C-alpha cells in the first residue's frame, strides 16, 4: 500500500523561527545538509515529492534505532515492542526497519542519563523532554537533539498541518525561542485530560443510607461511619503515594490551593506556603488522629491498597479510572456480588461550590520522540514519525489493524473482541498494547474513541471527576532560562525535600501546627520566592509565543 500526505507550508511568521540557535555547541553547529537531512554516505530515503507529498512505503533501505521505555502493558506479553503486531504493521506500511531499544524497567532515568553521557545516541529518543536539565532548548544547544523546524516543514507535513490547525497545541510544543524539538504525544480531546479522583464503596454508602460526599465535612461524616459501622480499619487509603494524591488536588484543592505551583488570576503561587495550607494540614491531622486516614498513608504501595479495598479494610481511596475503578470492579465481580464503587466529586468546603482543583493533564505534557543531533538519518526519521500523524497512521496508533483489532461501524472505529474479550484472556489494556499505542503514550494524537473500552462505572467516574475548574489553574509547559536552570533545580530540590518531610510531620502530629509560620519562613530562606518569580517570568515568555 502506498499512501501520501500533503506538505503544508508554514506561515511567514513561523518561517521566521527557522534558523540557528544562538549559543549552540560546536557539535550542533552543522552545515545545512546535516541539520536538515542525512549525512554524506548514509542511505537516502525517498525524498518528498515536488508537489509536497511524502509517499509511503519509504524506499532507501534505511534502518533506524529508536530508544523508548517499554510500557508495563506491553512488557506483560513481549520483551520488545518489535514483537507486537503494531510494530510489524508499522514497518510494513512505512517501509522502515526499526531497532527498538528499551531501558530496564524502573531504570529509565538512570539509563537515559548514561546514554546521554556516552554520546552514543540512537536516531530517535522518546522522552519527557521538558524534564531535561535546562529544558529542550538546552538539549538542542547541548548537541543532543535536533531543532526540527526546517526538518519538520519539509518532511512532516501531517504534523505541520495538525499544528497549524491547532494553534493552542502549537504554542505548547515549542520552546520560548520558537524551536520545535519532538514529535509530540497529544491528547486529542478534553475528555482525555482527566482520569483519576476520589473513589468510594457505593454499596457501603447505600447500606448506611449516606449520599456521596461533596464537602470536607461530609467526607468526615462518611469516613467516620465507615470506621464505626463497617469496621473499616483504614477508611481512606490513597492508592498512589500521598504526594501524588495531593498533586491531583484531592482534598487540598478544597482549600483553594494546589500542592505545587498553580495559577491564580494570572499570578503563579505555590500552595504549601499559602495560609490555607495550614487549614488543610489541620484537617488531615484530625483525620489521622481519628484513624480515618490510613495511618500507614506515608508508606502505602499499590499492593497494600489493593488488599485494603478488596478485603473491606478501606471504603475510600484515590486512584485512576483504569487501575482503580475498572480493575477492582472486574476483579470483585466473582468474589463479592455486592461490591460496588463510585467516583466522587473533588470535595469543596461549602456545599454547592464548584471544585477549583482536581486531576487534570494538559493536552501536551512534554513527552515526545526527538531526533538525535548525531543521527545520520534525520530525514528518514522525520518521515517515519510523520506517518503516525496521517489519517492512516492515527488509526493504526489508536485502534490497530482494521478487521483485526477494530472494524468500522457507522464511520467510527469499534474494537473487536480480540481487544474487548481477548481469546487469550488478556486484559483490555494488554490486548491493546499488542496492536496500538493508545494504551500508553507515543508520537501520535490520541483519539477520544479509545475510551469505548471503559466499563460504565469507570466512564461515570471520569465524567464526575472532570467537573472542576482545574484547567484554569494549571500551568502550561513553561521553561526557566538555561542560565536559571541550575539555580531552579537546586531550589526546588531543597524545597521539595523539606516540604514533603514537614507535610508528614504536620499530619502525623510530630510537628505542632503552631510551628507553621516557622516552616513558611524556612521555605522562604530556601528560595521559594525566587522560584516563584522565575516561574512567573517563564509564564510571561510563554504568553508571548
Helices and strands as residue ranges (DSSP letters): E 3-6, H 12-15, G 26-28, H 32-36, E 53-56, E 63-67, H 72-75, G 81-83, H 85-94, E 97-101, H 108-118, E 124-128, G 129-131, H 136-141, H 149-155, H 157-165, H 167-172, E 183-184, E 186-187, G 190-192, E 196-201, H 202-208, H 216-229, H 242-247, G 252-255, E 261-264, E 267-270, G 271-273, H 275-289, H 302-310, E 316-320, I 321-326, H 327-332, E 341-343, E 367-371, H 378-387, H 391-399, E 406-409, E 412-415, H 417-420, H 428-435, E 445-446, G 448-453, H 456-465, H 470-473, H 482-508, G 513-515, H 516-525, H 528-543
